[in-house]
Amino acid sequence: METQERATSTHILAIPFPLQGHMNPMVQLCNRLVPKGIHVTFVTTASICTSLQIQGGSNLMINVETVPDSAIDVVEDLDIYETFIRSFRAAISRGLPDIIMKKRNSSFPFKAVVYDSVIPWILDIVHENGLKGAVLFTQPCAVCSVFYHMHQGTLEIPPDEGSEISLPGMPVLRLKDLPSLVYDMSSYPTLLRLLVEQFSTFEKADWRLFNTFDRLEEEILKWMANKYPIRTIGPTVPSMYTDKRLLGNYDYGLSLFKPNTDSCMKWLDEKEDRSVIYVSFGSLADLADKQMKEVAWSLIDSKFSFLWVVRNTEESKLPKDFTSELHDNGLIVNWCSQLEVLSHRAVGCFLTHGGWNSTMEALSLGVPMVAMPLWVDQTTNAKLVADVWQIGVRVEADENGIVTREEIAARVKDVMQGERGLEIRRNAVKWKDMAIEAISEGGSSDKNFTEFAMELLST
Ligand code: UDX
C-alpha cells in the first residue's frame, strides 16, 4: 500500500451524497482518475458504509474512510429526508477535518475534495483546511439551470398553470416539464431547498464538473459557460460498456443494493434481439399501489417479454395473481447490474422513471426509452428525451395522475414497433455515437477530464 501511495503523486477525497443515483457518477468519475495516477479515498458515514456493497476491492488506489454518525438508514422512506440530510451533514462536518488532518503531515496528504453539488456546505470545510474543491453536478445542466434561476431569483415561482416558461438556452417548457419540485413546491420543501442551495457556494468552487456532454446540451452549456468556467465530463458510464474491447476491465463500485445479475443475463441470453422491455424506476421510487398495478398489467398486455426491477420495498404492491401470469415472458428481480442489462442485445427499450443516470446510461448504450417521470429532475429529463433528442417517448398521466395500462402499452409499442419506433432507434444510435465520441480520446468530455486530472496532479 505504501509503495503504491508513493508511486502516485496526488491523493484526493471524494464525497458522494449517499444515494445510489448520486454515488454512481462519483464512483465512475473516480474510476477514471485512478489510471491518471490519482489516489482516491471515498468518505461516507459509518452507518451508510454498513449498507454498502463494495466491488473491486483489489484496486489499491481507491479506498473508503468512514466518519462516525448516529444510526441513519438507507433512504427508502421519503419522509425521513430531513433527518437523513441533517444527520449526514452533522457527521461529515464533524469527521471530515479529522480525516484531512490525519494525513496532513504524512508523505501523502490530501490535495482536493470532489463533492456532490447537493452538499455545497462541504466547500467551506475544504477551504478552511487548505484543500481545493471540485463540485460534481449529477443532474443535467438544463435542470441545474432551473435551480440556478431560482437561487438567483430570476425565475418567477410558482409559475402559473398553463404558462410557457422561457429560460435562456432552454427549450420552451410547459409547467409539467419543469423539475416537479418547482411546480409542486409544497411536496418536498426540504429537497427543493437542497437543490436550490446547490448554487450557494458555486462561485467559490475551484472546479465545476457536470455529468453531461457538450453536444447533448449545447445551448444551455454555452449559456452557463459564459457565466462560469464549467467542465463537462460525461457521460460517466464506464468505458467497458461503450467499448466492448474493454469488457472485463475491472471497475470499482459502491452499491446500496445487491444485484441479481446472473439470473438476468441467463434469462436475457434466451431472448431474441431487441425483444425485451427492461423496466426500472431507479433506487428511490415509491409508486402508488394503483400505479404499480397499471404498470404490471400493461406489461402483460403489451405481449412483449420484460425484465422488471422491483425493489424489495415495492414488491408487496404487485398484483396478487401477477407472478402466475409471467411464465417465461417476464422476470422480476430486486436489483440488477443495469449497465450489463442495458448493453444486452435482447433489450429493445427501457421503461424508465428517467433518473439522470438511467437516462445517460440508456443514451450511451443506444437503448430507446419510454419515459414515465415520477418527480424531481425526471419530468425535465423526459421532455429532453422525447422532444429534444427524440430518443424515446413520454407517457401522459390521466386526470387522476395515474398512467393507465393502455397508455403504457401503447407507448411501449410506439418505441418497439413501426415507423416511429424505427425513427427513435435511428436517433438513439446517433446520440449513442455522440456520447461515445465525447468520452473517447480527444473528445470534448475526455479533454475536459484530462485537464481536470492534470490540474489535480499539479495541485
Ligand atoms: C436519483 C433521482 O431520482 C434522479 O432523478 C437523479 O437524477 C439522481 O438521483 P435514482 O432515482 O436512483 O436517482 O435514478 P437514477 O439517476 O437513474 O440512478 C439509478 C442508478 O442505479 C443508475 O446508475 C442505475 O444503473 C442503477 N441501477 C438501477 C442498478 O444498478 N440496478 C438496478 O436494478 C436499478
Residues whose N, C-alpha, C, O or C-beta is under 5 A from the ligand:
A	BS01	UDX	Q20 G21 H22 N24 T138 Q139 S280 F281 G282 S283 L284 V309 W335 C336 S337 Q338 L339 G354 G355 W356 N357 S358 V376 D377 Q378
